[in-house]
């Protein structure tokens, strides 16, 4: 395939209406990395509920103030607050051609809300077509997840992620290749926390995976494959799901 053909295809992908995409997978499956790659391919935003929450708190919005108070008390932010933040984010202009939801929904209740919200507001519906929600599940064996999570290191400056236990190591151990900052281990990547995170995933998220499977919206991709292979499979699933 010529460079000119690849360039034309990339340009077309960033002009096409893609529709809604949900990216699922256990902690350490590589959702964040793949979301960024898919986002770059199609030119649509990656929407992380964690980022939305932090943005609302930092900007001092009314929703952010309410969430901040709860978090300071160590309480979970209720679905109603999270859903309102998601509603506000999806209404922004950069979501007009599509978006990737990373970290939402997490439960069947949230998945049901999302279905109703998309239908009620006629997302990506026209007189001739409707872009269906495409749900991609990254699957990785338990032992590989442990290796990824315990070896994960993050740059506190640029946010780049490395892994001491995989081929994604930094060139100089403990130092970011991009800006030279000292890499850190996230608090939730400690051994004592990882086990609980995986248990929570099985308890909360797997029922939601089954929910989407019953609706024939779920596409499973091997999250242990090479980055390029995973991205290509995800792009194909999105294109096939919405007949781009």
N, C-alpha and C positions, 0 to 999 in steps of 0.2 A: 504494500500500500504506500503511495507516495506521500511526501510531507504535505503537499498541497491538499490532498484528499483528507488527511487527518485534520488539518487546520479547518477545512470546510465543515467537517463533521462536528468538531468542537464548537465552532461558531453557531451551528444549527442547534446544538444541544442547549446552548445558553440563550436561545431565542424561543424555544418551544415551551408551551405550557405543560409542566410536568405533573402537577397535582400533589396531593399529600402523601408523605412517606413516613412510616414509623420504623425506627431501628431498635430491635430488641436483642438482648443477650445478657448473660451473667456478668458480674464484675470481672474485668480482665479479658473480656472477649474481643476488645478492640473497637467498641462502638464509636467512641470519640474520634479515633483515627479515621475510621471508614466514613463517618459522617462528614468530616472535613474534606475527604477526597471526593465523595459524591457531590457535596456542595460545590466544590470547585469545578467539577465536570459539567454540572447543569447550570451553575450560576444562580442557585437558590440558597436561602439561608439555612444554616444549622441552628435549630432552636433547642437549647438546653434549659430545662426548668431550673437547674441550679444557677445558671447565668441570669435567667429572668428574675429569680428571687433576689440575687445579689444586686442586680441593677435597680430593682424597686427599692431595696433598703438603702443603697448608696444615694439614690436620687431623692429619697425622702418622700416617696409617694404615699398616699393614704394606705394603699395595700401593703407597701413596704413597712410602714410604721406598725401596722397590725401584726404582720409576720415577725418583725423584729422583736416585739414585746414577747410573743410566744416563744421564739427561739432563745431569748435571754432566760426564760424560765425553764428551758429544757424541754418544751412541749413541741409536738409535731405541728406543722402548719396544715390546717384542715384542707380537704379537697376543694371546698368552696373558694378559698383564697387563691389556691394554686390555679384553679380553673379560670378564675377571673383574670389572673395575670396572663394565662395562655390566650384567653379571648382577646385581650388588649394587644398582645404581641402579634397574633395572626391577622389582626386588622391593619397592620402597617403595610405600606406600599411594596416593600421588598418581598412580601409573601404572595404577590399577585400571580406569579407563575407557578408557585409551589413552595414547599418547605419540607425540611427533615426534622422530625421530632426525636430528640435524643434524651431519654430519661423520663419521657411521658408518652403514653400512660404507663403506670406501674401496677395498676390493679384492674380487675374486671369492671369495677364501678367507674373508674376513670375512663376505661375504654368505651363503655356504654355512653358516658357523657360525651366523649369525643365524636362518636358516630352521630349522636343526636345534634351536636353543635354544627358539624359539617353539613348535615342534611337541612337543618333549620335555616342556615345562612346561605345555602345553595353554593357552597364552595366549588369552583371550577365546573359549574354547570352552564351549558349553553343550550340553544334550541336544537342543536344537532348531536351533542355529546356530553358526557360527564366523566371526569377523571376520578377513578375509584381509588380509595385508600390502598396503598401497597405496604404490606408489613413484612419486614425482613428480619429473620431470626438468625443471629450468628451463634453457631454451636461449637463448643470447645470442651474437650475432656477435662474432668476435675483436676487431674494431676498437672496438666498443662496450665490450667487457670492459676493454680497455686504458684507455679514457677513464674508466671507473668506478674502476679500481684506482689510476691515477695521481692522480686527483682526490679520493680518499677521505680524509676527516679524521675522527678519533674524539675524543670527549670523554673524558679520562682519569678524570673524576670520576663521571659518570653512565653512560658507555658509549654515549651517543647517537652515531649515525653521520651525517655530512654528506658532500656531494660538491661540490667546487669546479667540476666540469665538467658538472653536471646541475642540474635544478631543485631538488635537495635541498641547496642552498647554505644556510649559516648567514646570518641576517639581517645580522650584522656579520662581515665576513670574518675567519676565524681565531678566532672567539669562540663558545662554546656558547650557544644560545638559552635553555637551561634554567637553567644555573647560572653562566654567565659565565666558565667556565674556558677556558684557552687550548687550542685543538684541536691534536692531534698527528697525524703521519703514521706509521703502523705500519711497522716495519722491513721487513716482507715486502711492502709496497706500493711499495718503491723500484723504479725501472726495471730495474735489473740483476737483481732477484729475481723480478719479475713473469713474465718470459719463462720462467724455470726452473719456476716454479709451474704455469704453463699446460702446459708440456711434461710435468711429472710427472702432471698431471691426465689428459692424453691417454693417457699410458702406463699408469697404474694404474686410473683410474676408468672410462674408456670401455669396457673389457672387462666391467666389472660392469654397466654400462648395458645392454650386449648380453645379459648373463646374465638380467637381469630382463625384458628385452623378449621373450626366448625363452619365458619363463614367463607371458607375457601379463599382467604386473603393472605395466608401465610406462605412465605417462601423461605426455606431453610438453606443456609450457606455455611460451608465448613470454615469456621473462624480460625482454624489452625493452618490454613493454606497461606501462600505468599500474599503480601499486601496487594500486588497488582492483580492477582487471580481473584481475590475476594472482591475488589472494586469492580472488576469487569463483570463478575457474576451479579453483583448488586445492580449495576447499570442496566444489564440485560433484563433482570427481573422487573425493574421499574419500567423499562421500555415496553416489555411484553405485557405487563399488567395494565398499562394505559395506552398501548398500541401507538407509541410515538412514531 
